């Protein structure tokens, strides 16, 4: 690792368009020596990623968020040990195909770019557990995601979705689905079949009425704020609601629970006497 950290050039400024010879910024060598296989290059005004960075093959976590990057070099595939990759808040107009070769990734952050589609090769990321792709330009749900059998958390808010494909029900390991800030005029009916979901977020859509969701037994949180619906959704008693009217429902639920507990506590002494007497 020491040799890799010493590959620092000084001929070009860090923001240069020539990624092949661009030097690494101050502090990188220290990070490589002290961090736990992690490198954070966020907020560096990077336009092109230096190819020499790809020689740090020990890296498991790489954060290059909030830069000006439009593409990644082919040599990026040499970072075979990456498990976490943050590419959010950049200038990507498409997902770099080299990323689709990194089948050890478990967390991938692609939010706040200019994405409209994802490549077919995205299906290769079978170890992916968490995918954030909010604040892009998706008009249709990328069907390649349906084949990611281990995905547990999908953040696809602030896009332009109006519907969900029926095949999404195949994502049986999915636990959290964030779809706020899209263009849904009704809650997609397919969600009623996804009884394994624990978190659903449909804030800031155009939903005027919610169906009965009391049968979603695993649901823990349902967020529906900033929709035109006039009545809160019907959910199970264990579900936390976030939205207009939710406070009243949760307060009534808490009051009912308290009354039930008081009744149970009042009956305990009598039960004790009967047991002792018998």
Residue frames as qw, qx, qy, qz and C-alpha x, y, z in Angstrom:
[[0.000, 0.884, 0.467, 0.000, 0.00, 0.00, 0.00],
 [0.342, -0.727, 0.088, 0.590, 2.90, 2.34, 0.68],
 [0.349, -0.071, 0.589, 0.726, 4.10, 2.08, -2.92],
 [0.122, 0.631, 0.679, 0.354, 0.61, 2.76, -4.23],
 [0.192, -0.893, -0.321, 0.249, 0.21, 5.79, -2.02],
 [0.383, -0.562, 0.250, 0.689, 3.45, 7.25, -3.38],
 [0.391, 0.333, 0.626, 0.587, 2.18, 7.38, -6.98],
 [0.028, 0.864, 0.336, -0.375, 1.54, 11.09, -6.88],
 [0.507, 0.398, 0.285, 0.709, 2.16, 13.33, -9.86],
 [0.186, -0.669, -0.268, 0.668, 2.45, 17.10, -9.69],
 [0.275, 0.043, 0.472, 0.836, 2.34, 18.32, -13.28],
 [0.180, -0.439, -0.538, -0.697, -1.37, 19.12, -13.59],
 [0.335, -0.215, 0.370, -0.839, -3.97, 20.79, -11.35],
 [0.270, 0.106, 0.913, -0.286, -6.47, 18.47, -9.64],
 [0.519, 0.543, 0.409, -0.518, -9.45, 19.80, -11.60],
 [0.112, 0.466, -0.615, -0.626, -7.81, 19.20, -14.97],
 [0.838, 0.273, -0.037, -0.472, -9.58, 17.26, -17.73],
 [0.585, 0.438, -0.683, 0.004, -6.60, 14.96, -18.11],
 [0.820, -0.470, 0.125, -0.303, -7.41, 12.18, -15.66],
 [0.932, 0.158, -0.252, 0.208, -4.51, 9.95, -16.65],
 [0.566, 0.279, -0.347, 0.693, -1.80, 12.20, -15.25],
 [0.314, -0.746, -0.005, -0.587, -3.74, 14.22, -12.71],
 [0.229, 0.270, -0.763, 0.540, -2.23, 14.07, -9.21],
 [0.474, -0.545, -0.690, 0.045, -4.03, 12.90, -6.13],
 [0.168, -0.840, -0.019, -0.516, -5.09, 15.68, -3.75],
 [0.049, 0.469, -0.648, 0.598, -3.50, 16.50, -0.44],
 [0.566, -0.257, 0.507, -0.597, -4.37, 14.10, 2.32],
 [0.883, 0.166, -0.281, -0.337, -4.95, 11.02, 0.17],
 [0.551, 0.334, -0.717, 0.265, -1.75, 9.29, 1.24],
 [0.172, -0.253, 0.656, -0.690, -2.63, 9.87, 4.89],
 [0.777, 0.004, 0.112, -0.619, -6.10, 8.42, 4.33],
 [0.823, 0.266, -0.483, -0.136, -4.65, 5.35, 2.66],
 [0.381, 0.313, -0.745, 0.449, -2.34, 4.76, 5.60],
 [0.145, -0.094, 0.642, -0.747, -4.81, 5.41, 8.42],
 [0.677, 0.051, 0.035, -0.734, -8.33, 4.70, 7.13],
 [0.605, -0.039, 0.784, -0.135, -9.90, 1.27, 7.13],
 [0.362, 0.162, 0.781, 0.482, -9.53, 0.51, 3.40],
 [0.180, 0.832, 0.516, -0.097, -11.53, 3.66, 2.73],
 [0.336, -0.040, 0.194, 0.921, -10.91, 6.75, 0.60],
 [0.133, 0.815, 0.508, -0.245, -13.07, 9.88, 0.59],
 [0.338, 0.000, 0.324, 0.884, -12.58, 12.25, -2.36],
 [0.058, 0.787, 0.609, 0.077, -15.87, 14.11, -2.02],
 [0.044, -0.978, -0.139, 0.147, -16.08, 17.87, -2.65],
 [0.582, -0.396, 0.350, 0.618, -12.78, 18.02, -4.56],
 [0.392, 0.753, -0.088, -0.521, -14.10, 19.58, -7.80],
 [0.426, -0.215, 0.800, 0.364, -12.86, 16.54, -9.72],
 [0.585, 0.489, -0.185, -0.620, -13.66, 16.45, -13.43],
 [0.816, 0.287, -0.486, -0.121, -11.83, 13.25, -14.32],
 [0.826, -0.519, 0.214, -0.045, -10.77, 10.52, -11.98],
 [0.078, 0.726, -0.674, -0.115, -6.98, 9.93, -12.09],
 [0.863, 0.171, -0.450, -0.152, -6.18, 6.49, -13.48],
 [0.323, 0.374, -0.741, 0.454, -3.52, 6.04, -10.81],
 [0.542, -0.283, 0.401, -0.683, -6.29, 5.84, -8.24],
 [0.913, 0.077, -0.189, -0.352, -7.22, 2.45, -9.73],
 [0.553, 0.365, -0.699, 0.268, -3.96, 0.98, -8.44],
 [0.256, -0.311, 0.633, -0.661, -5.28, 1.12, -4.87],
 [0.578, -0.077, -0.709, -0.396, -6.88, -2.29, -5.26],
 [0.258, -0.136, -0.832, 0.471, -7.19, -2.82, -1.50],
 [0.268, -0.056, 0.157, -0.949, -9.94, -0.20, -1.25],
 [0.016, -0.367, -0.929, 0.047, -13.32, -1.41, -0.01],
 [0.041, 0.829, 0.494, -0.260, -15.06, 1.95, 0.36],
 [0.353, 0.050, 0.271, 0.894, -14.72, 4.82, -2.11],
 [0.086, 0.820, 0.477, -0.303, -16.61, 8.10, -1.84],
 [0.312, -0.011, 0.319, 0.895, -16.30, 10.53, -4.76],
 [0.061, 0.773, 0.631, -0.024, -19.56, 12.40, -4.22],
 [0.022, -0.953, -0.152, 0.263, -20.19, 16.06, -5.03],
 [0.410, -0.368, 0.463, 0.694, -17.73, 16.43, -7.88],
 [0.455, 0.622, -0.129, -0.624, -17.99, 17.08, -11.63],
 [0.270, -0.244, 0.890, 0.276, -17.33, 13.60, -12.98],
 [0.668, 0.347, -0.138, -0.644, -19.04, 12.45, -16.20],
 [0.904, 0.227, -0.347, -0.108, -17.33, 9.09, -16.76],
 [0.680, -0.585, 0.441, 0.035, -14.96, 6.59, -15.16],
 [0.238, 0.606, -0.713, -0.262, -11.81, 5.12, -16.73],
 [0.866, 0.080, -0.443, -0.219, -11.81, 1.48, -17.82],
 [0.427, 0.291, -0.725, 0.454, -9.08, 0.81, -15.26],
 [0.472, -0.383, 0.311, -0.731, -11.67, 1.46, -12.55],
 [0.914, -0.072, -0.280, -0.283, -12.58, -2.24, -12.86],
 [0.562, 0.303, -0.655, 0.404, -9.28, -3.04, -11.10],
 [0.256, -0.343, 0.508, -0.747, -10.85, -1.96, -7.80],
 [0.560, -0.106, -0.772, -0.280, -12.17, -5.48, -7.35],
 [0.337, -0.218, -0.782, 0.476, -12.55, -5.24, -3.57],
 [0.205, -0.159, 0.070, -0.963, -14.95, -2.30, -3.54],
 [0.089, -0.421, -0.890, 0.149, -18.06, -2.94, -1.47],
 [0.030, 0.826, 0.419, -0.375, -19.29, 0.66, -1.11],
 [0.377, 0.139, 0.361, 0.842, -19.18, 3.16, -3.97],
 [0.076, 0.783, 0.418, -0.454, -20.64, 6.68, -3.81],
 [0.350, 0.172, 0.460, 0.797, -21.01, 8.48, -7.14],
 [0.015, 0.816, 0.576, -0.038, -23.86, 10.78, -6.15],
 [0.032, -0.942, -0.059, 0.328, -23.94, 14.50, -6.96],
 [0.419, -0.299, 0.539, 0.667, -21.87, 14.29, -10.12],
 [0.387, 0.518, -0.211, -0.733, -22.55, 14.77, -13.85],
 [0.249, -0.040, 0.940, 0.228, -23.18, 11.19, -15.00],
 [0.566, 0.230, -0.178, -0.771, -25.68, 10.94, -17.86],
 [0.888, 0.036, -0.392, -0.239, -25.46, 7.15, -17.81],
 [0.785, -0.536, 0.309, -0.019, -24.24, 4.54, -15.36],
 [0.148, 0.679, -0.696, -0.179, -20.60, 3.75, -16.22],
 [0.913, 0.104, -0.326, -0.222, -20.53, 0.21, -17.61],
 [0.427, 0.381, -0.714, 0.403, -17.34, -0.46, -15.68],
 [0.407, -0.306, 0.513, -0.691, -19.41, -0.21, -12.48],
 [0.890, 0.028, -0.044, -0.453, -21.49, -3.17, -13.68],
 [0.730, 0.315, -0.589, 0.147, -18.35, -5.31, -13.53],
 [0.023, 0.415, -0.651, 0.634, -17.88, -4.70, -9.80],
 [0.677, -0.299, -0.569, -0.359, -19.87, -7.64, -8.53],
 [0.482, -0.185, -0.671, 0.532, -18.66, -7.29, -4.92],
 [0.121, -0.287, 0.084, -0.947, -20.57, -4.05, -4.42],
 [0.183, -0.453, -0.841, 0.232, -23.14, -4.11, -1.62],
 [0.008, 0.808, 0.363, -0.464, -23.94, -0.37, -1.53],
 [0.396, 0.228, 0.417, 0.786, -24.12, 1.94, -4.54],
 [0.027, 0.742, 0.352, -0.570, -25.07, 5.61, -4.48],
 [0.365, 0.262, 0.540, 0.711, -26.04, 7.19, -7.82],
 [0.012, 0.826, 0.526, -0.201, -28.35, 9.96, -6.66],
 [0.009, 0.913, 0.010, -0.407, -28.38, 13.51, -8.03],
 [0.367, -0.208, 0.617, 0.664, -26.93, 12.82, -11.45],
 [0.439, 0.400, -0.196, -0.780, -28.57, 12.97, -14.89],
 [0.143, -0.061, 0.976, 0.150, -29.58, 9.34, -15.32],
 [0.634, 0.146, -0.103, -0.753, -32.56, 8.27, -17.42],
 [0.945, 0.083, -0.251, -0.191, -31.77, 4.56, -17.87],
 [0.486, -0.597, 0.638, 0.027, -29.38, 1.92, -16.62],
 [0.384, 0.439, -0.737, -0.340, -27.48, -0.63, -18.77],
 [0.900, -0.074, -0.317, -0.291, -28.56, -4.26, -19.09],
 [0.625, 0.242, -0.628, 0.395, -25.29, -5.30, -17.42],
 [0.294, -0.507, 0.373, -0.719, -26.54, -3.74, -14.18],
 [0.909, -0.218, -0.149, -0.324, -28.07, -7.16, -13.47],
 [0.715, 0.273, -0.549, 0.335, -24.56, -8.40, -12.72],
 [0.027, -0.464, 0.506, -0.727, -24.55, -6.65, -9.34],
 [0.689, -0.318, -0.606, -0.237, -26.06, -9.60, -7.52],
 [0.525, -0.228, -0.590, 0.570, -24.50, -8.72, -4.15],
 [0.039, -0.358, 0.012, -0.933, -26.09, -5.28, -4.06],
 [0.228, -0.462, -0.784, 0.347, -28.08, -4.68, -0.86],
 [0.029, -0.774, -0.318, 0.546, -28.61, -0.92, -0.95],
 [0.393, 0.306, 0.457, 0.737, -29.17, 1.24, -4.04],
 [0.021, 0.745, 0.302, -0.594, -29.80, 4.98, -3.96],
 [0.340, 0.207, 0.536, 0.745, -30.70, 6.60, -7.29],
 [0.029, 0.807, 0.506, -0.302, -32.86, 9.51, -6.18],
 [0.053, 0.858, -0.047, -0.509, -33.05, 12.87, -7.96],
 [0.304, -0.153, 0.706, 0.621, -32.46, 11.67, -11.52],
 [0.427, 0.298, -0.217, -0.826, -34.65, 11.59, -14.64],
 [0.069, 0.064, 0.989, 0.114, -36.17, 8.10, -14.61],
 [0.534, 0.016, -0.143, -0.833, -39.59, 8.05, -16.28],
 [0.886, -0.061, -0.357, -0.289, -39.93, 4.26, -16.04],
 [0.710, -0.558, 0.420, -0.093, -38.90, 1.89, -13.30],
 [0.284, 0.592, -0.733, -0.180, -35.66, 0.21, -14.46],
 [0.947, -0.073, -0.092, -0.298, -36.62, -3.44, -14.91],
 [0.608, 0.403, -0.615, 0.300, -33.00, -4.51, -14.52],
 [0.212, -0.456, 0.573, -0.648, -33.44, -3.89, -10.79],
 [0.865, -0.155, 0.032, -0.476, -36.00, -6.67, -10.55],
 [0.897, 0.203, -0.378, 0.107, -33.23, -9.20, -11.14],
 [0.166, 0.517, -0.603, 0.584, -31.21, -7.96, -8.15],
 [0.696, -0.351, -0.603, -0.169, -32.38, -10.71, -5.85],
 [0.585, -0.288, -0.515, 0.556, -30.55, -9.51, -2.72],
 [0.056, 0.404, -0.002, 0.913, -31.57, -5.85, -2.85],
 [0.296, -0.492, -0.731, 0.370, -33.07, -4.75, 0.47],
 [0.067, -0.732, -0.256, 0.627, -33.18, -0.96, 0.22],
 [0.403, 0.396, 0.502, 0.654, -34.16, 1.01, -2.89],
 [0.047, -0.684, -0.219, 0.694, -34.22, 4.80, -2.90],
 [0.322, 0.298, 0.603, 0.667, -35.74, 6.10, -6.14],
 [0.001, -0.809, -0.450, 0.378, -37.38, 9.31, -4.94],
 [0.053, 0.792, -0.122, -0.596, -37.44, 12.60, -6.86],
 [0.252, -0.056, 0.766, 0.589, -37.74, 11.06, -10.31],
 [0.423, 0.184, -0.196, -0.865, -40.62, 11.02, -12.82],
 [0.048, -0.083, -0.993, -0.072, -42.25, 7.66, -12.21],
 [0.548, -0.094, -0.068, -0.828, -45.99, 7.23, -12.73],
 [0.935, -0.084, -0.126, -0.319, -46.31, 3.44, -12.45],
 [0.350, -0.512, 0.784, -0.025, -44.50, 0.35, -11.21],
 [0.536, 0.217, -0.725, -0.375, -44.15, -2.87, -13.21],
 [0.883, -0.291, -0.056, -0.365, -46.02, -5.93, -11.98],
 [0.843, 0.189, -0.430, 0.260, -42.75, -7.87, -11.95],
 [0.015, 0.628, -0.472, 0.619, -41.49, -5.79, -9.04],
 [0.819, -0.406, 0.117, -0.389, -43.31, -8.27, -6.80],
 [0.921, 0.160, -0.293, 0.200, -40.40, -10.63, -7.52],
 [0.258, 0.574, -0.469, 0.619, -38.11, -8.47, -5.35],
 [0.738, -0.503, -0.426, -0.146, -38.91, -10.56, -2.30],
 [0.657, -0.214, -0.351, 0.632, -35.88, -9.42, -0.26],
 [0.090, 0.494, 0.049, 0.863, -36.81, -5.76, -0.59],
 [0.352, -0.506, -0.660, 0.430, -37.61, -4.18, 2.77],
 [0.061, -0.684, -0.198, 0.700, -37.49, -0.43, 2.15],
 [0.396, 0.462, 0.553, 0.569, -38.87, 1.41, -0.89],
 [0.085, -0.620, -0.178, 0.759, -38.60, 5.20, -1.11],
 [0.339, 0.443, 0.629, 0.542, -40.62, 6.74, -3.99],
 [0.047, -0.784, -0.329, 0.524, -41.28, 10.27, -2.76],
 [0.025, 0.688, -0.227, -0.689, -41.35, 13.17, -5.21],
 [0.238, 0.055, 0.822, 0.515, -42.53, 11.21, -8.24],
 [0.354, 0.065, -0.242, -0.901, -45.75, 11.48, -10.28],
 [0.108, -0.239, -0.965, 0.010, -47.96, 8.73, -8.91],
 [0.402, -0.264, -0.140, -0.866, -51.65, 9.64, -9.09],
 [0.864, -0.340, -0.048, -0.369, -52.59, 6.50, -7.18],
 [0.467, -0.543, 0.696, -0.052, -50.75, 4.06, -4.99],
 [0.452, 0.339, -0.751, -0.342, -49.46, 1.32, -7.30],
 [0.879, -0.206, -0.005, -0.431, -51.66, -1.73, -6.68],
 [0.800, 0.243, -0.519, 0.177, -48.68, -4.04, -6.96],
 [0.038, 0.474, -0.597, 0.646, -47.49, -2.70, -3.58],
 [0.730, -0.278, 0.219, -0.585, -50.48, -4.41, -1.98],
 [0.969, 0.100, -0.224, -0.044, -48.95, -7.74, -3.02],
 [0.514, 0.472, -0.517, 0.495, -45.54, -6.92, -1.53],
 [0.691, -0.665, -0.182, -0.215, -46.31, -8.04, 2.00],
 [0.819, -0.151, -0.191, 0.520, -42.61, -8.26, 2.85],
 [0.249, 0.610, -0.048, 0.751, -42.10, -4.48, 2.69],
 [0.473, -0.491, -0.517, 0.517, -41.34, -2.75, 6.00],
 [0.099, -0.579, -0.068, 0.807, -40.95, 0.87, 4.81],
 [0.369, 0.573, 0.569, 0.460, -42.90, 2.63, 2.04],
 [0.131, -0.560, -0.107, 0.811, -42.41, 6.34, 1.34],
 [0.322, 0.543, 0.606, 0.484, -44.71, 8.03, -1.21],
 [0.135, -0.705, -0.216, 0.662, -44.40, 11.63, 0.02],
 [0.084, 0.622, -0.239, -0.741, -44.91, 14.45, -2.47],
 [0.174, 0.144, 0.848, 0.478, -46.90, 12.62, -5.13],
 [0.366, -0.044, -0.201, -0.908, -50.41, 13.18, -6.51],
 [0.262, -0.212, -0.941, -0.004, -52.27, 10.42, -4.70],
 [0.378, -0.332, -0.035, -0.864, -55.85, 11.40, -3.85],
 [0.842, -0.291, 0.079, -0.447, -56.95, 8.17, -2.17],
 [0.015, 0.462, -0.880, 0.110, -55.24, 5.28, -0.44],
 [0.752, -0.117, -0.568, -0.313, -56.42, 1.66, -0.50],
 [0.778, -0.562, 0.167, -0.226, -56.78, -0.46, 2.63],
 [0.512, 0.552, -0.628, 0.199, -53.33, -1.72, 3.65],
 [0.630, -0.542, 0.393, -0.394, -54.11, -3.41, 6.95],
 [0.998, 0.040, 0.043, -0.019, -53.08, -6.78, 5.50],
 [0.556, 0.624, -0.410, 0.367, -49.43, -5.66, 5.08],
 [0.797, -0.576, -0.181, 0.024, -48.38, -7.34, 8.31],
 [0.762, -0.119, -0.065, 0.633, -44.66, -6.53, 8.08],
 [0.210, 0.726, 0.118, 0.644, -45.12, -2.83, 7.37],
 [0.518, -0.429, -0.414, 0.613, -43.52, -0.64, 10.04],
 [0.081, -0.538, -0.038, 0.838, -43.48, 2.83, 8.46],
 [0.371, 0.587, 0.605, 0.389, -45.73, 4.40, 5.83],
 [0.152, -0.484, -0.044, 0.861, -44.98, 8.01, 4.83],
 [0.301, 0.580, 0.678, 0.336, -47.58, 9.76, 2.66],
 [0.115, -0.700, -0.214, 0.672, -47.16, 13.49, 3.44],
 [0.112, 0.544, -0.280, -0.783, -47.86, 16.17, 0.81],
 [0.051, 0.211, 0.871, 0.441, -50.40, 14.22, -1.21],
 [0.347, -0.203, -0.156, -0.903, -53.94, 15.50, -2.02],
 [0.478, -0.310, -0.820, -0.053, -55.57, 12.56, -0.17],
 [0.348, -0.590, 0.048, -0.727, -58.07, 13.88, 2.39],
 [0.840, -0.458, 0.124, -0.265, -58.05, 10.85, 4.67],
 [0.179, -0.617, 0.767, 0.009, -55.08, 8.92, 6.04],
 [0.600, 0.185, -0.733, -0.262, -54.49, 5.37, 4.85],
 [0.851, -0.383, 0.142, -0.331, -55.77, 2.39, 6.81],
 [0.489, 0.465, -0.714, 0.187, -52.85, 0.37, 8.11],
 [0.737, -0.288, -0.592, 0.153, -52.15, -2.08, 10.92],
 [0.473, -0.872, -0.102, -0.068, -51.88, -0.88, 14.52],
 [0.759, -0.410, 0.149, 0.484, -48.12, -1.45, 14.56],
 [0.556, 0.467, 0.269, 0.633, -47.44, 0.88, 11.62],
 [0.228, -0.576, -0.127, 0.775, -46.00, 4.36, 12.18],
 [0.397, 0.750, 0.460, 0.261, -47.68, 6.90, 9.91],
 [0.292, -0.395, 0.056, 0.869, -46.13, 10.14, 8.66],
 [0.063, 0.346, 0.570, 0.743, -48.48, 12.59, 6.98],
 [0.319, -0.257, 0.017, -0.912, -51.55, 14.79, 7.35],
 [0.786, -0.306, -0.118, -0.525, -53.80, 13.38, 10.07],
 [0.721, 0.128, -0.650, 0.204, -51.21, 10.88, 11.27],
 [0.061, 0.292, -0.596, 0.746, -50.72, 12.57, 14.65],
 [0.639, -0.185, 0.157, -0.730, -54.39, 12.17, 15.52],
 [0.897, 0.051, -0.387, -0.207, -54.35, 8.51, 14.57],
 [0.577, 0.228, -0.645, 0.447, -51.20, 7.77, 16.54],
 [0.174, -0.295, 0.471, -0.813, -52.50, 9.71, 19.56],
 [0.792, -0.130, -0.012, -0.596, -55.79, 7.79, 19.51],
 [0.845, 0.137, -0.515, 0.037, -53.89, 4.54, 19.17],
 [0.316, 0.286, -0.643, 0.636, -51.66, 5.43, 22.16],
 [0.447, -0.256, 0.313, -0.798, -54.70, 6.39, 24.27],
 [0.893, -0.039, -0.230, -0.386, -56.42, 3.11, 23.45],
 [0.709, 0.209, -0.608, 0.291, -53.27, 1.20, 24.37],
 [0.023, 0.318, -0.564, 0.762, -52.99, 3.05, 27.66],
 [0.686, -0.200, 0.118, -0.690, -56.61, 2.26, 28.54],
 [0.903, 0.065, -0.404, -0.131, -56.01, -1.39, 27.76],
 [0.502, 0.269, -0.640, 0.515, -52.92, -1.47, 29.97],
 [0.269, -0.314, 0.420, -0.808, -54.81, 0.20, 32.83],
 [0.846, -0.130, -0.084, -0.510, -57.57, -2.38, 32.63],
 [0.829, 0.151, -0.520, 0.139, -55.03, -5.17, 32.69],
 [0.254, 0.320, -0.603, 0.685, -53.23, -3.68, 35.68],
 [0.524, -0.292, 0.243, -0.762, -56.52, -3.31, 37.59],
 [0.921, -0.055, -0.203, -0.329, -57.33, -6.97, 37.09],
 [0.535, 0.403, -0.685, 0.287, -53.94, -8.24, 38.26],
 [0.205, -0.329, 0.678, -0.624, -54.59, -8.08, 42.07],
 [0.814, -0.004, 0.181, -0.552, -57.85, -10.01, 41.72],
 [0.843, 0.324, -0.424, -0.066, -56.11, -12.66, 39.69],
 [0.266, 0.447, -0.722, 0.457, -53.41, -12.85, 42.33],
 [0.490, -0.242, 0.529, -0.650, -55.93, -13.35, 45.15],
 [0.908, 0.129, -0.045, -0.397, -57.72, -16.07, 43.27],
 [0.706, 0.399, -0.569, 0.138, -54.48, -17.88, 42.63],
 [0.034, 0.396, -0.716, 0.574, -53.36, -17.55, 46.23],
 [0.658, -0.138, 0.353, -0.651, -56.74, -18.65, 47.50],
 [0.925, 0.189, -0.198, -0.263, -56.82, -21.66, 45.29]]
